[in-house]
Structure formats: C-alpha cells, structure tokens
C-alpha cells in the first residue's frame, strides 16, 4: 500500500510494476535514444534493452539519481564506449547487463562505485583490450562474461577473485601475452564455462587447444622480457648521457668567476668537418652545373657586343678601304678621275673628328657612295 501511494503521488509515464518492495520498469523496444528522465527514482529493476541508447552524459546523470537500482539491463543498444564513472552512484546494483552492444573501449574507472555488483555481462561486443585494473573495484563480482569479443590477451591480477568466467569466442593469441591469464586460470578456483570452445586462434599449430592447457615457452618469454628491459635501459642511459652533455655545454657558457673569464667549450667531434665538406661539395657541384648551363648564353651575349673604339690611325684605314671600294665599283659613264676625287673630298670632309663613338662596320658604304 505504501508503494502504491508513493506511485500515486509521483506518477510516471514508464511501464512500472510494483510488487512488495520491488519496482520494475520496462522500457524495452521503444526506440529510445536516451534514458527517460521521468523514471520513478525508487525503481529497483530497470530494463532498457533493444533501444538506441548510447549512455552519454545525459544518460549518466539520469542513472545517478536511481540510487535504489539493483538490476540494470542495457543490452541490445548502441553503446560504444564505457566512460569513467558511468555507474558511480549505483552502490546497490548487483546485476549489470551490457551485452549485444558495440563497445570498443572500456575506461579504467568505468565500473567505479559498483561495490555490490556480482554479475557483469559484456557478451558480444567489440572489446579488443582490457586493462588489468578495470575490475579492481568490483569486490563482490562472481560472474564475468566476456564471450564473443575481440580479445587476444588479458592481463589479469592474481588477486582477482571470480567463481565463473566465460571467455569463448575470442581470438586468443597463445603466446607470452597470454601467460598471466593462463597462470590465473590454473591457480585460482574459477570455473571457465564453455572451455572446449575457448581455444587458441594463434599460432596455427594451437588452434584446437584450450587456452588453459596450451603450452607456452616461458624461456622465450623471459628472453623477450630481458631484451625489452635491456632496450629500455640502454635508451634511458642514452637519454641521460644526452642530458649530461647538454648540461655541460650550458654550464660551460657561464662566467667562471668575477674576473669575466669564460670556461672553455668542450672539443667538438669530427662530425662537423664532414658536414662542412659535404656542404662544400654540394655547393661547388651546383655552381659548376649552373656555369655550364649559362656559359653558351654569356658567350653569345659577349660576341654580339664585340665592337671596339676608333684609334688614331683609323681615318687613314677608312680612306684606303673607301678608295678600294671606289675602284672596285662599276664606273658611271660621263665620269672621270677628277670627278671621283671631288666626291672623295666631299665625303672625307663630312667625316667628323674623333668623338669616341664606336664604328659600326655593318653600315653599307657602297650605298653611301652612290647616294653621294
């Protein structure tokens, strides 16, 4: 009667059923894109399966008000990421079903606050990697379903306690990365359901072998681990040397005392000389190529302007050349030597004195003679 009166005073549009102290709200298959905000806050069992919920910030705020939830079904939605603190206020939640979604990433603190959670269903998602601390806060977890995901390895801590785990349908790589999970499966009292189908996908020689019994060469793992540690150590050492060298360079540039003297710089290696040599070779080669390309053009340019200034004896040479041209040219009827001399005197008197101009030999002297 009390729950009925509360519902009467707080009407909701959701399909809720009140039985004793259990309030069940059914919101499945309604094509919802977000969790309804008008849900009764004292709801204990909420089913939102077969919708289009993404579990965004608005959805998380709605869930934070439903502090009495004990069972939450979000299966068959379109959730892709489980962000940190997605269910932080649901301290009474015991069952969480997020199966048949499109979950790719699960943040490390996604399940923080679920202290009473005992069953977690992540069946049929696209999870490729899980951090070993994802389930650390789930102290009461007993059943974990990771079937039909894309997990190749799972680094799990030895302190993690479960009763039942389902790992079938994942492409497990039975190599060194799976060694921690295999040790946990063999040393703990956990039951691995559907073990016959929980087999190695890689390498090919172990495809039909269970991940619990697959033989993994620990010596190879130790060798790879040592190689990795050596690589990390050498890298760190090189970084420290570089930092020390730069520090010494910086300190050497400081004034060593009040007398204004400077510390001597450390001697540089021979690498800079090699660099200078390479740069010189490249520049000289480029200059030679440029000269070879431009040389014909420069040559033609200079030839086209190869004129010279007149000298003091150039007028006499001009007179001789002019006389030779007059003798070789055809004589005109009615002319005599005396007439030719007159013409020469006129032309000669026309020639100006030395003025520094360049004589152009391309002028047609025959044309000048005939016009005169």
QUIBEL-V627688 format. One record per residue. PSI is psi in whole degrees, 0 to 359 (999 if undefined). Layout:
BEGIN
PSI
PSI
END
This chain:
BEGIN
321
315
324
319
321
317
324
321
338
73
145
156
345
155
96
147
127
121
113
243
18
126
113
124
126
112
37
147
33
13
37
138
352
162
130
140
351
23
148
128
338
16
140
331
120
124
119
28
160
49
200
40
137
352
55
189
322
318
320
323
323
317
328
338
345
67
348
4
134
336
131
123
109
22
154
47
201
39
133
333
136
104
168
141
37
334
37
330
1
66
344
0
130
335
127
117
112
33
163
46
202
38
126
319
135
111
157
323
30
327
21
135
349
68
336
3
127
333
125
121
112
29
141
65
194
36
126
338
142
129
147
342
4
321
12
322
351
78
337
6
132
330
127
122
111
23
147
56
201
34
131
336
165
103
107
141
148
337
352
125
130
163
318
138
142
118
6
156
17
148
69
136
106
71
198
330
341
0
320
318
319
319
320
321
325
332
334
170
20
147
123
106
151
46
329
333
2
80
170
139
334
146
173
331
350
23
333
15
137
146
339
326
358
138
120
123
106
333
320
322
320
320
316
322
316
320
318
316
321
318
316
319
316
321
318
319
317
320
319
320
318
318
318
320
315
323
318
322
317
319
329
339
349
160
131
340
183
346
0
7
153
151
147
140
146
148
134
158
185
3
328
327
320
320
318
319
317
316
319
319
317
316
318
319
317
320
319
317
317
319
318
326
319
344
311
322
315
321
313
324
317
320
321
342
33
57
161
162
155
142
175
326
5
327
318
319
323
320
319
314
322
320
319
321
323
322
323
340
152
140
145
139
142
9
160
180
324
321
322
321
321
317
318
318
322
316
318
322
341
338
126
167
171
118
5
356
160
134
129
111
357
357
133
104
332
321
325
321
315
321
324
999
END
